């Protein structure tokens, strides 16, 4: 059965290569490049064909214009396949494409194919679900990473930021939250412990994932220390609350990251020795953020007396009920004298225009009745 499956995969690859060679050249199609992509994503589950993978990368190094036909060929290959081997090799290939610092890659947005509902059609579903889950989680991470790269490129383009300009504190906090989200998604990419997934191709994919998580987690550890210093210097309540939430989540992520590395060592992932140290935030830094939040929560009633040094005796009272501003339009200070606290409280309680039967301390003198003059005769 295994020999028959291998022979069937070889025949499918040869047919795809033959069909690619017969296809015409166009803005999005390059038969030679399609042939290399098919060979790099063959049905052979033993290992990745790194020779053809390097040939694909060589096309990109030659000219960024080959990116569009490359993505087209890879997209067509991924949409048609129902083999977890071909799908995983395609993900490893596009993961390598992200390593090229090309503006077209950063502006790509979501991946040009969808493997979120991938299901292998050649093996028993009871055995194949673990491979399907691995493919879906790996695709979800790469799709999210591609989206973040486009958002970041668009943000820099809109603001036309120079290299010397610095990100705002809110923008840096948003970037930390994005990094934490990527770390969560990376920690979901791993073979199942209780299922036989000891396949060389899976280990090669885990090497790529391990390199990625080392880079992302190391970048997060470096950035959060600098951002915390900025929060303590210029941050307010909102920034302190977000920073405190990030710290709390980083503590749980650190424990998960430690378990993840141990698991990778057990299954034989090579580059686990280069892992960064687990991030630990001191209690002193946490208390500083809490102090910033508590200071902003303190409320007080401010009463400022303007009687001293002023002849008109103006006084402003700020209460939690009503703000009263008294001037000579309301009270004739010369007639009534300086205002005392009893008069002010009386005004606060009674001179609210939104309360019925409110009245003013200014006496009301009704106009006496008199005959209006005959304006027509005048």
VOBA-1610 file (N, C-alpha, C; in pm, whole numbers, padded with zeros to 5 digits, always signed):
BEGIN
Unk+00083-00121+00000Unk+00000+00000+00000Unk+00087+00126+00000Unk+00193+00124+00081Unk+00282+00238+00089Unk+00354+00258-00044Unk+00397+00148-00109Unk+00464+00157-00238Unk+00370+00212-00345Unk+00245+00168-00341Unk+00145+00217-00438Unk+00120+00367-00418Unk+00112+00411-00294Unk+00091+00553-00265Unk+00209+00636-00315Unk+00330+00585-00297Unk+00449+00656-00343Unk+00451+00666-00495Unk+00416+00556-00562Unk+00414+00557-00709Unk+00308+00651-00762Unk+00191+00655-00695Unk+00085+00747-00737Unk+00130+00892-00724Unk+00202+00924-00617Unk+00252+01060-00598Unk+00350+01101-00705Unk+00437+01006-00745Unk+00534+01035-00850Unk+00464+01064-00982Unk+00362+00984-01013Unk+00287+01006-01138Unk+00216+01140-01138Unk+00161+01180-01025Unk+00092+01309-01017Unk+00190+01424-01039Unk+00308+01412-00981Unk+00407+01518-00998Unk+00452+01530-01143Unk+00473+01415-01208Unk+00516+01417-01347Unk+00408+01477-01437Unk+00283+01444-01410Unk+00174+01501-01490Unk+00166+01652-01469Unk+00182+01698-01345Unk+00177+01842-01319Unk+00290+01915-01388Unk+00409+01854-01390Unk+00523+01916-01458Unk+00498+01923-01609Unk+00443+01817-01663Unk+00413+01814-01807Unk+00312+01921-01844Unk+00206+01935-01759Unk+00104+02037-01785Unk+00162+02178-01772Unk+00253+02197-01677Unk+00313+02330-01659Unk+00399+02369-01777Unk+00471+02274-01833Unk+00557+02305-01947Unk+00478+02343-02071Unk+00356+02293-02080Unk+00273+02323-02196Unk+00196+02454-02181Unk+00194+02509-02061Unk+00119+02632-02038Unk+00192+02751-02101Unk+00118+02851-02148Unk+00181+02968-02213Unk+00241+03064-02110Unk+00335+03144-02156Unk+00390+03249-02071Unk+00291+03365-02062Unk+00294+03434-01950Unk+00205+03548-01929Unk+00254+03633-01814Unk+00182+03740-01782Unk+00223+03827-01670Unk+00230+03754-01537Unk+00142+03652-01519Unk+00138+03579-01393Unk+00188+03436-01406Unk+00234+03398-01524Unk+00273+03258-01544Unk+00413+03249-01604Unk+00489+03158-01546Unk+00622+03128-01596Unk+00640+02976-01587Unk+00628+02903-01699Unk+00633+02756-01695Unk+00760+02700-01631Unk+00872+02765-01653Unk+00996+02717-01593Unk+00992+02729-01441Unk+00942+02841-01392Unk+00931+02861-01248Unk+00827+02767-01188Unk+00717+02743-01258Unk+00615+02650-01209Unk+00672+02509-01196Unk+00756+02471-01288Unk+00818+02339-01282Unk+00904+02324-01157Unk+00980+02427-01126Unk+01065+02423-01006Unk+00978+02418-00880Unk+00868+02492-00877Unk+00779+02492-00760Unk+00719+02353-00740Unk+00678+02287-00846Unk+00620+02153-00836Unk+00723+02054-00780Unk+00846+02064-00827Unk+00950+01975-00776Unk+00982+02003-00629Unk+00977+02131-00588Unk+01005+02166-00449Unk+00893+02121-00356Unk+00772+02104-00409Unk+00657+02062-00327Unk+00606+01926-00374Unk+00695+01834-00394Unk+00657+01701-00445Unk+00585+01620-00338Unk+00533+01502-00379Unk+00459+01413-00289Unk+00551+01325-00203Unk+00680+01339-00218Unk+00774+01257-00141Unk+00777+01306+00003Unk+00732+01222+00096Unk+00723+01262+00236Unk+00852+01237+00313Unk+00954+01190+00248Unk+01078+01162+00319Unk+01144+01290+00370Unk+01156+01387+00283Unk+01221+01512+00323Unk+01190+01620+00220Unk+01232+01740+00252Unk+01213+01855+00162Unk+01319+01851+00053Unk+01282+01887-00069Unk+01375+01894-00181Unk+01444+02031-00176Unk+01548+02041-00095Unk+01611+02171-00072Unk+01685+02221-00196Unk+01722+02134-00286Unk+01787+02177-00409Unk+01694+02265-00492Unk+01570+02219-00509Unk+01474+02299-00585Unk+01421+02416-00505Unk+01421+02404-00374Unk+01383+02519-00291Unk+01482+02633-00312Unk+01610+02601-00313Unk+01712+02703-00337Unk+01701+02760-00479Unk+01658+02680-00573Unk+01637+02729-00709Unk+01523+02831-00714Unk+01417+02803-00634Unk+01307+02899-00625Unk+01357+03031-00568Unk+01436+03023-00461Unk+01488+03145-00400Unk+01583+03219-00494Unk+01653+03144-00578Unk+01743+03207-00673Unk+01666+03291-00774Unk+01547+03246-00813Unk+01462+03326-00902Unk+01429+03460-00837Unk+01396+03458-00707Unk+01363+03582-00637Unk+01484+03673-00625Unk+01601+03614-00602Unk+01721+03697-00593Unk+01754+03761-00727Unk+01718+03694-00834Unk+01745+03749-00968Unk+01663+03875-00991Unk+01534+03869-00960Unk+01448+03986-00979Unk+01321+03969-00895Unk+01278+04075-00824Unk+01152+04069-00749Unk+01029+04051-00838Unk+01045+04074-00970Unk+00932+04058-01061Unk+00886+03913-01071Unk+00970+03819-01029Unk+00931+03678-01033Unk+00843+03639-00914Unk+00822+03732-00821Unk+00739+03699-00705Unk+00595+03669-00745Unk+00540+03749-00837Unk+00401+03731-00878Unk+00377+03596-00944Unk+00455+03555-01044Unk+00435+03419-01099Unk+00466+03309-00999Unk+00558+03335-00906Unk+00587+03236-00802Unk+00465+03214-00712Unk+00404+03322-00668Unk+00286+03309-00583Unk+00169+03247-00658Unk+00159+03277-00786Unk+00052+03218-00867Unk+00071+03066-00877Unk+00194+03022-00907Unk+00221+02879-00919Unk+00199+02807-00787Unk+00244+02867-00678Unk+00228+02805-00547Unk+00081+02802-00505Unk+00008+02909-00537Unk-00134+02913-00503Unk-00212+02805-00577Unk-00187+02789-00707Unk-00255+02685-00784Unk-00221+02546-00731Unk-00097+02528-00691Unk-00054+02399-00637Unk-00124+02368-00505Unk-00138+02467-00417Unk-00199+02445-00286Unk-00350+02425-00297Unk-00413+02494-00389Unk-00559+02483-00400Unk-00602+02348-00456Unk-00519+02287-00536Unk-00558+02161-00599Unk-00524+02038-00515Unk-00425+02049-00427Unk-00376+01930-00358Unk-00466+01890-00242Unk-00469+01761-00217Unk-00534+01706-00097Unk-00435+01616-00022Unk-00309+01645-00041Unk-00201+01571+00026Unk-00138+01659+00133Unk-00130+01610+00254Unk-00071+01691+00362Unk+00078+01714+00336Unk+00142+01624+00263Unk+00284+01639+00233Unk+00306+01761+00143Unk+00229+01769+00034Unk+00240+01882-00058Unk+00203+02013+00012Unk+00098+02009+00094Unk+00053+02130+00165Unk+00161+02179+00262Unk+00223+02087+00335Unk+00325+02126+00432Unk+00449+02180+00362Unk+00489+02119+00251Unk+00604+02170+00177Unk+00575+02309+00120Unk+00451+02332+00079Unk+00416+02465+00030Unk+00424+02570+00140Unk+00383+02535+00262Unk+00392+02628+00375Unk+00537+02657+00411Unk+00620+02553+00409Unk+00763+02575+00437Unk+00824+02666+00332Unk+00783+02648+00207Unk+00837+02729+00099Unk+00799+02875+00114Unk+00672+02902+00142Unk+00631+03043+00155Unk+00683+03103+00284Unk+00709+03020+00385Unk+00773+03068+00507Unk+00913+03120+00474Unk+00982+03050+00385Unk+01113+03097+00342Unk+01107+03225+00261Unk+00999+03242+00185Unk+00983+03365+00105Unk+00974+03487+00195Unk+00915+03472+00315Unk+00904+03584+00408Unk+01041+03635+00453Unk+01142+03551+00443Unk+01277+03592+00485Unk+01337+03694+00388Unk+01281+03705+00268Unk+01329+03805+00172Unk+01267+03940+00206Unk+01352+04036+00225Unk+01304+04170+00261Unk+01261+04244+00135Unk+01149+04199+00079Unk+01096+04259-00044Unk+00968+04337-00012Unk+00954+04459-00063Unk+00831+04534-00038Unk+00706+04462-00087Unk+00718+04388-00198Unk+00602+04316-00251Unk+00557+04205-00156Unk+00651+04143-00087Unk+00616+04040+00011Unk+00547+04102+00131Unk+00597+04216+00177Unk+00539+04283+00292Unk+00400+04338+00262Unk+00374+04374+00138Unk+00242+04428+00101Unk+00147+04320+00051Unk+00186+04195+00062Unk+00104+04087+00008Unk-00027+04071+00083Unk-00027+04095+00212Unk-00149+04075+00290Unk-00170+03929+00321Unk-00292+03885+00313Unk-00321+03744+00341Unk-00260+03655+00234Unk-00235+03530+00272Unk-00174+03438+00177Unk-00265+03416+00057Unk-00208+03389-00060Unk-00289+03374-00182Unk-00363+03242-00190Unk-00361+03162-00086Unk-00435+03037-00083Unk-00489+03016+00058Unk-00584+02926+00071Unk-00651+02904+00199Unk-00642+02756+00237Unk-00576+02730+00351Unk-00567+02594+00404Unk-00630+02584+00543Unk-00716+02680+00575Unk-00778+02679+00708Unk-00871+02561+00728Unk-00923+02504+00619Unk-01012+02388+00628Unk-00951+02267+00557Unk-00819+02261+00557Unk-00752+02154+00483Unk-00781+02017+00544Unk-00799+01918+00455Unk-00823+01780+00497Unk-00758+01688+00394Unk-00672+01599+00443Unk-00606+01504+00354Unk-00707+01403+00302Unk-00700+01377+00171Unk-00797+01286+00110Unk-00741+01150+00075Unk-00621+01116+00125Unk-00557+00991+00086Unk-00527+00898+00203Unk-00550+00941+00325Unk-00526+00856+00441Unk-00652+00849+00525Unk-00654+00753+00615Unk-00768+00733+00703Unk-00791+00857+00789Unk-00915+00908+00794Unk-00940+01028+00876Unk-00901+01011+01023Unk-00910+00889+01076Unk-00874+00868+01215Unk-00724+00889+01238Unk-00644+00868+01135Unk-00501+00890+01144Unk-00459+01025+01085Unk-00540+01074+00995Unk-00502+01195+00924Unk-00536+01325+00995Unk-00621+01321+01099Unk-00664+01446+01161Unk-00548+01519+01228Unk-00447+01444+01278Unk-00333+01511+01342Unk-00252+01589+01240Unk-00236+01535+01120Unk-00165+01606+01015Unk-00247+01726+00966Unk-00379+01706+00958Unk-00465+01818+00917Unk-00456+01933+01018Unk-00458+01902+01148Unk-00448+02005+01250Unk-00314+02078+01244Unk-00208+02004+01217Unk-00075+02065+01205Unk-00071+02162+01087Unk-00127+02121+00974Unk-00130+02207+00856Unk-00211+02333+00883Unk-00327+02319+00945Unk-00415+02433+00968Unk-00351+02534+01064Unk-00289+02486+01171Unk-00227+02578+01267Unk-00106+02649+01206Unk-00029+02577+01127Unk+00087+02639+01058Unk+00040+02744+00959Unk-00065+02712+00883Unk-00120+02810+00789Unk-00175+02932+00861Unk-00246+02912+00973Unk-00304+03024+01046Unk-00197+03122+01092Unk-00084+03070+01137Unk+00024+03160+01180Unk+00081+03239+01063Unk+00114+03170+00953Unk+00173+03240+00840Unk+00076+03342+00781Unk-00053+03310+00780Unk-00153+03403+00729Unk-00161+03528+00817Unk-00157+03507+00950Unk-00161+03620+01042Unk-00033+03703+01032Unk+00080+03639+01019Unk+00206+03712+01005Unk+00205+03797+00879Unk+00156+03741+00769Unk+00151+03817+00644Unk+00059+03938+00657Unk-00051+03923+00730Unk-00143+04035+00752Unk-00078+04145+00834Unk-00004+04106+00938Unk+00064+04205+01022Unk+00172+04278+00945Unk+00245+04207+00860Unk+00347+04270+00779Unk+00286+04377+00687Unk+00171+04346+00630Unk+00106+04445+00543Unk+00057+04565+00622Unk+00000+04541+00741Unk-00047+04651+00824Unk+00068+04742+00864Unk+00180+04682+00900Unk+00296+04761+00939Unk+00350+04842+00821Unk+00357+04780+00704Unk+00405+04852+00585Unk+00311+04966+00549Unk+00181+04944+00562Unk+00084+05048+00530Unk+00091+05163+00630Unk+00113+05129+00756Unk+00125+05231+00859Unk+00245+05321+00834Unk+00356+05263+00799Unk+00475+05342+00771Unk+00457+05427+00645Unk+00386+05373+00548Unk+00365+05447+00424Unk+00272+05566+00447Unk+00167+05548+00526Unk+00072+05656+00550Unk+00135+05770+00629Unk+00215+05737+00726Unk+00275+05839+00809Unk+00403+05897+00750Unk+00455+05827+00648Unk+00578+05873+00585Unk+00685+05899+00690Unk+00699+05800+00780Unk+00789+05816+00894Unk+00934+05803+00851Unk+01017+05892+00900Unk+01161+05885+00875Unk+01224+05789+00975Unk+01346+05749+00947Unk+01414+05653+01034Unk+01441+05711+01171Unk+01460+05842+01178Unk+01491+05905+01306Unk+01368+05924+01393Unk+01250+05918+01336Unk+01128+05938+01414Unk+01100+05816+01500Unk+01035+05840+01611Unk+01010+05735+01709Unk+00862+05704+01713Unk+00831+05577+01736Unk+00691+05537+01748Unk+00631+05596+01874Unk+00502+05625+01870Unk+00435+05668+01992Unk+00423+05551+02088Unk+00396+05582+02213Unk+00387+05478+02315Unk+00270+05384+02287Unk+00160+05437+02240Unk+00044+05352+02209Unk+00076+05257+02094Unk+00148+05306+01993Unk+00186+05220+01880Unk+00279+05108+01924Unk+00370+05138+02015Unk+00461+05035+02063Unk+00386+04930+02145Unk+00288+04972+02223Unk+00206+04876+02298Unk+00126+04787+02204Unk+00075+04845+02095Unk+00002+04766+01996Unk+00093+04661+01931Unk+00218+04699+01904Unk+00312+04604+01846Unk+00342+04490+01943Unk+00351+04522+02072Unk+00374+04416+02172Unk+00257+04320+02177Unk+00136+04372+02167Unk+00018+04284+02167Unk+00016+04196+02042Unk+00059+04250+01929Unk+00066+04170+01807Unk+00169+04058+01820Unk+00283+04089+01882Unk+00385+03988+01904Unk+00335+03877+01996Unk+00261+03915+02099Unk+00204+03813+02189Unk+00104+03724+02116Unk+00028+03782+02027Unk-00067+03702+01950Unk+00006+03604+01860Unk+00116+03648+01798Unk+00195+03557+01715Unk+00256+03445+01798Unk+00301+03477+01919Unk+00359+03374+02006Unk+00254+03270+02041Unk+00133+03313+02071Unk+00025+03218+02102Unk+00000+03124+01984Unk+00000+03179+01864Unk-00027+03096+01746Unk+00089+03001+01717Unk+00211+03046+01744Unk+00327+02957+01724Unk+00325+02841+01821Unk+00284+02865+01944Unk+00281+02759+02044Unk+00177+02652+02012Unk+00084+02683+01920Unk-00017+02585+01880Unk+00035+02492+01770Unk+00149+02525+01710Unk+00203+02444+01600Unk+00295+02338+01659Unk+00245+02219+01675Unk+00328+02109+01724Unk+00256+01978+01698Unk+00332+01873+01672Unk+00270+01741+01652Unk+00213+01688+01782Unk+00115+01599+01770Unk+00051+01542+01887Unk+00143+01438+01951Unk+00150+01444+02084Unk+00240+01357+02157Unk+00196+01211+02152Unk+00065+01187+02158Unk+00015+01050+02168Unk-00009+00985+02032Unk+00035+01049+01923Unk+00015+00996+01788Unk+00152+00987+01720Unk+00170+00882+01641Unk+00297+00863+01571Unk+00309+00964+01458Unk+00383+01073+01483Unk+00411+01174+01380Unk+00561+01192+01364Unk+00634+01086+01395Unk+00780+01092+01384Unk+00821+01080+01238Unk+00794+01185+01163Unk+00824+01192+01021Unk+00929+01300+01002Unk+01024+01272+00912Unk+01133+01367+00890Unk+01079+01502+00844Unk+00979+01501+00759Unk+00923+01625+00708Unk+00861+01709+00821Unk+00798+01644+00917Unk+00741+01716+01031Unk+00852+01781+01113Unk+00961+01710+01134Unk+01073+01766+01210Unk+01136+01883+01136Unk+01143+01876+01005Unk+01196+01988+00928Unk+01106+02111+00940Unk+00975+02088+00941Unk+00882+02200+00960Unk+00896+02258+01101Unk+00917+02171+01200Unk+00933+02218+01337Unk+01062+02298+01354Unk+01165+02265+01277Unk+01286+02346+01279Unk+01256+02489+01234Unk+01175+02503+01129Unk+01136+02636+01081Unk+01053+02710+01185Unk+00961+02636+01248Unk+00876+02697+01350Unk+00959+02739+01470Unk+01056+02656+01508Unk+01140+02688+01623Unk+01224+02812+01597Unk+01278+02823+01476Unk+01351+02945+01441Unk+01263+03068+01452Unk+01138+03053+01410Unk+01045+03165+01411Unk+01011+03207+01554Unk+00984+03111+01640Unk+00943+03146+01776Unk+01060+03202+01855Unk+01182+03156+01826Unk+01300+03214+01891Unk+01314+03362+01852Unk+01291+03391+01725Unk+01301+03529+01677Unk+01191+03617+01736Unk+01068+03569+01732Unk+00955+03650+01779Unk+00961+03670+01930Unk+00988+03563+02004Unk+00992+03574+02150Unk+01111+03658+02195Unk+01225+03644+02128Unk+01340+03727+02162Unk+01313+03874+02135Unk+01245+03904+02024Unk+01210+04042+01993Unk+01113+04098+02096Unk+01018+04016+02140Unk+00922+04061+02241Unk+00992+04092+02372Unk+01082+04006+02417Unk+01154+04028+02542Unk+01237+04156+02537Unk+01294+04184+02422Unk+01376+04304+02407Unk+01291+04430+02407Unk+01178+04426+02339Unk+01094+04545+02324Unk+01020+04579+02452Unk+00974+04480+02526Unk+00890+04509+02641Unk+00968+04582+02750Unk+01096+04552+02765Unk+01175+04621+02867Unk+01189+04769+02834Unk+01209+04799+02708Unk+01221+04939+02668Unk+01089+05012+02680Unk+00979+04945+02643Unk+00847+05009+02651Unk+00807+05035+02796Unk+00842+04945+02886Unk+00809+04966+03027Unk+00879+05090+03082Unk+01000+05114+03040Unk+01070+05234+03084Unk+01000+05359+03032Unk+00951+05355+02910Unk+00879+05470+02854Unk+00748+05495+02927Unk+00680+05386+02966Unk+00555+05403+03040Unk+00580+05472+03173Unk+00685+05432+03243Unk+00717+05493+03372Unk+00759+05639+03356Unk+00813+05675+03240Unk+00858+05813+03218Unk+00745+05905+03172Unk+00672+05863+03068Unk+00573+05953+03007Unk+00434+05892+02998Unk+00416+05772+03045Unk+00288+05704+03030Unk+00182+05753+03126Unk+00056+05736+03084Unk-00058+05769+03169Unk-00130+05643+03214Unk-00253+05663+03260Unk-00331+05551+03313Unk-00358+05447+03205Unk-00401+05490+03086Unk-00436+05397+02980Unk-00316+05312+02939Unk-00201+05376+02922Unk-00082+05302+02884Unk-00039+05206+02994Unk-00052+05249+03120Unk-00013+05163+03232Unk-00103+05039+03241Unk-00232+05056+03215Unk-00325+04942+03220Unk-00291+04841+03111Unk-00266+04891+02988Unk-00231+04801+02878Unk-00099+04730+02908Unk-00002+04805+02960Unk+00127+04745+02993Unk+00116+04639+03100Unk+00030+04662+03199Unk+00011+04563+03304Unk-00054+04436+03250Unk-00149+04451+03158Unk-00211+04333+03096Unk-00109+04254+03014Unk-00022+04325+02944Unk+00082+04258+02865Unk+00177+04180+02955Unk+00212+04238+03069Unk+00302+04170+03162Unk+00238+04043+03216Unk+00112+04052+03254Unk+00044+03934+03310Unk+00036+03821+03206Unk+00008+03858+03083Unk+00002+03756+02980Unk+00140+03699+02948Unk+00243+03783+02955Unk+00378+03735+02926Unk+00424+03633+03029Unk+00376+03644+03151Unk+00415+03547+03253Unk+00360+03408+03221Unk+00235+03401+03179Unk+00177+03271+03141Unk+00239+03220+03011Unk+00269+03311+02919Unk+00333+03271+02794Unk+00473+03215+02818Unk+00543+03271+02916Unk+00677+03222+02947Unk+00674+03077+02993Unk+00577+03042+03075Unk+00564+02902+03121Unk+00531+02809+03004Unk+00442+02853+02915Unk+00407+02771+02799Unk+00526+02757+02704Unk+00603+02864+02690Unk+00720+02859+02603Unk+00823+02759+02657Unk+00840+02756+02788Unk+00933+02662+02850Unk+00890+02517+02822Unk+00762+02488+02838Unk+00711+02353+02810Unk+00724+02319+02662Unk+00703+02417+02577Unk+00712+02395+02432Unk+00854+02358+02392Unk+00952+02426+02448Unk+01092+02397+02417Unk+01130+02256+02464Unk+01085+02219+02582Unk+01112+02084+02632Unk+01051+01979+02541Unk+00931+02005+02493Unk+00866+01910+02402Unk+00945+01897+02272Unk+00992+02010+02218Unk+01069+02006+02094Unk+01200+01929+02113Unk+01262+01940+02229Unk+01383+01864+02254Unk+01354+01714+02254Unk+01240+01678+02309Unk+01205+01535+02318Unk+01183+01473+02181Unk+01122+01546+02089Unk+01092+01488+01959Unk+01209+01500+01861Unk+01316+01572+01900Unk+01436+01576+01816Unk+01456+01701+01735Unk+01393+01812+01771Unk+01416+01938+01701Unk+01558+01985+01733Unk+01630+02029+01632Unk+01774+02051+01645Unk+01809+02179+01720Unk+01747+02291+01684Unk+01795+02422+01728Unk+01732+02471+01857Unk+01701+02383+01950Unk+01642+02426+02078Unk+01745+02485+02173Unk+01873+02466+02147Unk+01976+02517+02237Unk+01991+02669+02228Unk+01938+02730+02121Unk+01952+02874+02101Unk+01835+02954+02157Unk+01750+02892+02235Unk+01630+02959+02285Unk+01667+03070+02384Unk+01599+03183+02377Unk+01624+03290+02475Unk+01572+03252+02613Unk+01619+03325+02712Unk+01575+03299+02849Unk+01429+03342+02866Unk+01362+03275+02957Unk+01221+03309+02984Unk+01213+03448+03045Unk+01121+03528+02996Unk+01104+03665+03043Unk+01043+03667+03182Unk+01108+03739+03273Unk+01056+03757+03408Unk+01058+03905+03441Unk+00941+03960+03473Unk+00929+04101+03510Unk+00933+04112+03661Unk+01016+04203+03712Unk+01031+04219+03856Unk+00905+04280+03918Unk+00887+04253+04047Unk+00772+04308+04118Unk+00780+04461+04129Unk+00902+04513+04129Unk+00918+04658+04137Unk+00858+04727+04016Unk+00881+04671+03897Unk+00825+04731+03775Unk+00674+04719+03772Unk+00621+04608+03823Unk+00475+04591+03828Unk+00413+04692+03924Unk+00478+04714+04039Unk+00425+04809+04137Unk+00429+04951+04082Unk+00529+04984+04001Unk+00535+05118+03942Unk+00416+05143+03849Unk+00377+05040+03772Unk+00261+05055+03686Unk+00133+05071+03768Unk+00123+04995+03876Unk+00004+05006+03961Unk-00004+05143+04026Unk+00110+05201+04064Unk+00110+05334+04123Unk+00060+05439+04023Unk+00101+05424+03897Unk+00054+05518+03794Unk-00097+05510+03780Unk-00151+05388+03783Unk-00297+05370+03771Unk-00369+05428+03891Unk-00316+05403+04012Unk-00382+05451+04134Unk-00377+05602+04144Unk-00268+05664+04102Unk-00258+05810+04107Unk-00360+05876+04016Unk-00386+05814+03901Unk-00485+05872+03808Unk-00627+05851+03857Unk-00648+05750+03945Unk-00783+05723+03994Unk-00823+05813+04110Unk-00727+05882+04170Unk-00758+05966+04285Unk-00839+06089+04241Unk-00945+06115+04314Unk-01032+06229+04281Unk-01043+06320+04403Unk-01050+06447+04379Unk-01060+06544+04488Unk-01146+06661+04446Unk-01212+06721+04542Unk-01292+06842+04518Unk-01203+06963+04543Unk-01192+07047+04443Unk-01102+07161+04450Unk-01185+07287+04474Unk-01149+07357+04579Unk-01213+07485+04608Unk-01104+07591+04611Unk-01114+07688+04526Unk-01012+07791+04516Unk-01077+07926+04544Unk-01022+07997+04639Unk-01077+08125+04683Unk-01006+08238+04610Unk-01085+08320+04543Unk-01029+08434+04472Unk-01051+08564+04548Unk-01105+08559+04673Unk-01132+08680+04748Unk-01004+08756+04780Unk-00897+08677+04807Unk-00773+08740+04847Unk-00708+08809+04727Unk-00680+08935+04745Unk-00612+09010+04640Unk-00703+09063+04532Unk-00837+09040+04544Unk-00931+09090+04445Unk-01035+09176+04513Unk-01076+09281+04447Unk-01174+09373+04505Unk-01317+09328+04479Unk-01338+09252+04371Unk-01477+09218+04338Unk-01526+09096+04415Unk-01438+09029+04490Unk-01484+08919+04573Unk-01533+08800+04496Unk-01481+08773+04376Unk-01525+08658+04298Unk-01476+08530+04361Unk-01557+08425+04354Unk-01523+08296+04413Unk-01580+08184+04328Unk-01500+08080+04304Unk-01542+07966+04224Unk-01546+07842+04312Unk-01658+07771+04308Unk-01675+07649+04385Unk-01697+07535+04288Unk-01615+07430+04297Unk-01630+07313+04213Unk-01679+07198+04300Unk-01797+07148+04271Unk-01853+07038+04347Unk-01886+06924+04254Unk-01927+06809+04311Unk-01964+06694+04230Unk-02107+06703+04182Unk-02178+06811+04221Unk-02318+06826+04180Unk-02336+06934+04075Unk-02276+07050+04100Unk-02304+07164+04013Unk-02190+07262+04024Unk-02152+07321+03913Unk-02050+07423+03912Unk-02115+07559+03902Unk-02081+07647+03999Unk-02142+07779+04005Unk-02033+07883+03986Unk-02051+07972+03892Unk-01958+08080+03867Unk-02033+08210+03893Unk-01989+08283+03995Unk-02059+08404+04039Unk-01983+08526+03990Unk-02057+08622+03936Unk-01997+08749+03898Unk-02098+08859+03924Unk-02061+08980+03886Unk-02148+09092+03917Unk-02276+09091+03836Unk-02288+09001+03736Unk-02414+08990+03662Unk-02518+08918+03745Unk-02474+08839+03845Unk-02568+08764+03928Unk-02587+08832+04063Unk-02475+08875+04118Unk-02481+08932+04254Unk-02413+09069+04251Unk-02475+09164+04307Unk-02415+09297+04323Unk-02334+09295+04451Unk-02200+09275+04433Unk-02116+09259+04550Unk-02114+09386+04634Unk-02120+09501+04566Unk-02116+09626+04642Unk-02236+09641+04732Unk-02349+09584+04690Unk-02472+09600+04768Unk-02482+09495+04877Unk-02441+09372+04844Unk-02458+09264+04941Unk-02332+09234+05020Unk-02216+09284+04976Unk-02093+09256+05049Unk-02030+09127+05002Unk-01912+09093+05056Unk-01844+08969+05017Unk-01930+08847+05045Unk-01916+08746+04960Unk-01994+08622+04977Unk-01930+08535+05082Unk-02016+08476+05165Unk-01966+08379+05263Unk-02003+08238+05219Unk-01955+08137+05294Unk-01978+07998+05257Unk-02125+07962+05263Unk-02200+08022+05356Unk-02344+07989+05368Unk-02418+08032+05243Unk-02387+08151+05195Unk-02452+08200+05073Unk-02416+08114+04953Unk-02289+08068+04944Unk-02247+07986+04831Unk-02320+07853+04830Unk-02330+07789+04946Unk-02401+07661+04953Unk-02547+07677+04920Unk-02602+07790+04960Unk-02742+07816+04927Unk-02761+07827+04777Unk-02666+07893+04711Unk-02677+07908+04566Unk-02662+07774+04498Unk-02567+07691+04544Unk-02546+07560+04483Unk-02672+07475+04492Unk-02744+07487+04605Unk-02862+07404+04625Unk-02984+07457+04552Unk-02993+07588+04532Unk-03118+07644+04485Unk-03112+07707+04347Unk-02993+07741+04300Unk-02985+07813+04174Unk-02956+07722+04055Unk-02992+07596+04066Unk-02975+07501+03957Unk-03093+07515+03861Unk-03071+07553+03737Unk-03183+07577+03644Unk-03257+07450+03608Unk-03198+07330+03636Unk-03264+07206+03601Unk-03350+07153+03715Unk-03356+07226+03825Unk-03439+07187+03940Unk-03561+07278+03942Unk-03677+07218+03962Unk-03801+07296+03967Unk-03801+07385+04090Unk-03872+07495+04078Unk-03888+07592+04185Unk-03755+07649+04230Unk-03659+07654+04139Unk-03531+07716+04171Unk-03548+07868+04172Unk-03467+07934+04250Unk-03477+08080+04259Unk-03337+08137+04272Unk-03327+08264+04253Unk-03199+08334+04259Unk-03199+08426+04378Unk-03079+08459+04428Unk-03071+08552+04541Unk-03093+08696+04496Unk-03095+08718+04364Unk-03125+08852+04314Unk-03274+08875+04330Unk-03315+08980+04400Unk-03459+09004+04420Unk-03530+09031+04289Unk-03649+08979+04280Unk-03730+08995+04159Unk-03825+09111+04177Unk-03814+09214+04094Unk-03899+09331+04100Unk-03989+09333+03978Unk-04114+09298+03993Unk-04203+09295+03876Unk-04224+09435+03821Unk-04242+09445+03693Unk-04265+09574+03627Unk-04409+09618+03653Unk-04424+09747+03694Unk-04556+09800+03722Unk-04635+09818+03592Unk-04767+09799+03603Unk-04853+09815+03486Unk-04860+09963+03445Unk-04847+09989+03318Unk-04861+10126+03268Unk-04911+10116+03125Unk-04967+10227+03081Unk-05025+10232+02946Unk-04915+10251+02842Unk-04924+10168+02741Unk-04827+10179+02631Unk-04866+10297+02542Unk-04771+10371+02490Unk-04801+10487+02404Unk-04854+10441+02269Unk-04936+10530+02210Unk-04990+10501+02077Unk-04883+10533+01974Unk-04814+10427+01929Unk-04702+10446+01837Unk-04747+10492+01698Unk-04874+10465+01662Unk-04920+10504+01530Unk-04937+10655+01523Unk-04990+10711+01632Unk-05008+10855+01633Unk-04875+10928+01636Unk-04781+10868+01704Unk-04650+10932+01708Unk-04585+10933+01569
//
